[in-house]
Amino acid sequence: MVAQPSPDKVARSTRSRPFPSSAPPIPLPLHRRRSLSSSSPVTMIPQSQSSSLQRLHHVEKRIVRVLELAGAVMEELGNSQGPRTDAVGAHCREFMLAMKDIQTTLREEIKSACEYRPFEKCDYSARIANEICCKKLEYVIEKLDTMQQNLGQSPDDI
């Protein structure tokens, strides 16, 4: 048995249909009210402008949108006056495009995470630079020692 929402929740969660119709508005559950009224097409963030975590966060938002679309189709199919084919078709098209984008982004992220990066944490260049600096310091110390010896051997008239 399905619990019916209280009348004030139903009044707050009703929305008007996007297409003119003589049917009364469909009450939406409270957790789905926020974004179905503004259905915007799903857009992808260019990879060069965002980090991997930002792209994955965007995928998460698109997954939520896909679930909202699936719920809207289910509501439309359960409509007592019969489903509106144009609304069902529009939701299904947006659903399929979003799923394709989600799949593509996730595939790219998995591929990027699995790439072989042999020199990613390599400190070879830093170690070589450090060794070169040490050799230069040894040379300078050697020259200073030589100068010190020359000063010790020289006559005091200088």
C-alpha positions in Angstrom: 0.0 0.0 0.0 1.4 3.4 -1.0 1.3 6.2 1.5 -0.5 9.4 0.2 1.3 12.7 0.8 -0.5 15.3 3.0 -2.6 17.9 1.1 -0.2 20.7 1.9 2.7 18.8 0.4 0.7 18.0 -2.7 -0.3 21.7 -3.1 3.4 22.8 -2.7 4.7 20.2 -5.1 2.4 20.6 -8.0 3.6 22.1 -11.2 2.0 23.1 -14.4 2.6 21.0 -17.5 5.1 22.3 -20.1 2.5 21.8 -22.8 -1.1 23.2 -22.7 -3.5 20.6 -21.4 -6.9 20.6 -19.8 -5.6 18.0 -17.3 -4.8 19.1 -13.7 -1.2 19.5 -12.8 0.7 16.3 -11.7 1.8 16.3 -8.0 5.5 15.6 -7.8 7.3 14.0 -4.8 9.1 16.6 -2.7 12.6 15.2 -3.6 12.0 15.7 -7.3 10.4 19.1 -7.5 13.6 21.2 -7.9 14.8 20.5 -11.4 12.1 19.0 -13.5 10.5 22.3 -14.1 13.7 23.7 -15.7 14.8 20.9 -18.1 18.0 22.1 -19.7 20.0 20.0 -22.2 23.0 18.2 -20.7 26.3 19.9 -21.7 29.8 18.5 -21.3 32.6 20.5 -19.6 35.7 20.7 -21.8 38.5 18.6 -20.4 41.0 21.3 -20.7 39.1 23.6 -18.4 38.5 21.3 -15.5 40.1 18.8 -13.3 39.2 15.2 -13.2 37.3 15.6 -9.9 35.3 18.5 -11.4 34.4 16.3 -14.4 33.4 13.4 -12.1 31.3 15.8 -10.0 29.6 17.0 -13.2 28.9 13.3 -14.1 27.3 12.8 -10.7 24.9 15.8 -11.4 24.1 14.3 -14.8 23.3 10.9 -13.3 20.8 12.7 -10.9 19.3 14.4 -13.9 19.0 11.0 -15.8 17.1 9.6 -12.8 14.8 12.6 -12.7 14.1 12.0 -16.4 13.4 8.3 -15.8 10.9 9.3 -13.1 9.2 11.8 -15.3 8.7 9.2 -18.0 7.3 6.8 -15.4 4.9 9.5 -14.2 3.9 10.2 -17.7 3.3 6.5 -18.5 1.2 6.3 -15.3 -0.9 9.3 -16.2 -4.6 8.4 -15.9 -5.4 10.2 -19.2 -2.7 8.3 -21.1 0.9 9.2 -21.8 1.7 12.2 -24.0 4.0 10.8 -26.7 5.7 14.1 -27.3 6.7 14.5 -23.6 7.8 10.8 -23.3 9.8 11.1 -26.5 11.5 14.3 -25.4 12.4 12.8 -22.0 13.7 9.6 -23.7 15.9 11.6 -26.1 17.4 13.7 -23.4 17.9 10.5 -21.3 19.8 8.8 -24.1 22.0 11.8 -24.8 22.8 12.2 -21.2 23.6 8.5 -20.9 25.9 8.7 -23.9 27.7 11.7 -22.4 28.0 10.0 -19.0 29.4 6.9 -20.6 31.9 8.9 -22.7 33.2 10.9 -19.7 33.5 7.9 -17.5 35.4 6.0 -20.2 37.8 8.9 -20.6 38.3 9.2 -16.8 39.0 5.5 -16.4 41.4 5.5 -19.4 43.2 8.5 -17.9 43.4 6.9 -14.5 44.8 3.7 -15.9 47.4 5.4 -18.2 51.0 4.3 -17.7 53.1 7.3 -16.5 56.6 6.0 -15.9 58.1 9.4 -14.9 55.2 10.8 -13.0 56.9 10.6 -9.6 60.5 10.5 -10.8 62.9 12.8 -9.1 65.8 12.0 -11.5 66.2 15.6 -12.8 66.1 17.0 -9.3 68.7 14.5 -8.1 71.0 15.3 -11.1 70.6 19.0 -10.6 71.5 18.5 -6.9 74.6 16.4 -7.8 75.7 19.1 -10.3 75.4 21.7 -7.5 77.4 19.5 -5.2 80.2 19.1 -7.8 80.3 22.8 -8.4 80.5 23.4 -4.6 83.3 20.9 -4.3 85.2 22.7 -7.1 84.7 26.1 -5.5 85.9 24.6 -2.1 88.9 23.1 -3.8 89.8 26.4 -5.5 89.4 28.3 -2.1 91.6 25.7 -0.4 94.2 26.2 -3.2 94.0 30.0 -2.7 94.3 29.6 1.1 97.5 27.5 0.6 98.9 30.0 -1.9 98.3 32.8 0.7 100.0 30.7 3.4 103.1 30.1 1.2 103.4 33.6 -0.1 105.6 36.2 1.6 104.0 38.6 4.0 104.7 41.7 1.9 101.5 41.5 -0.1 
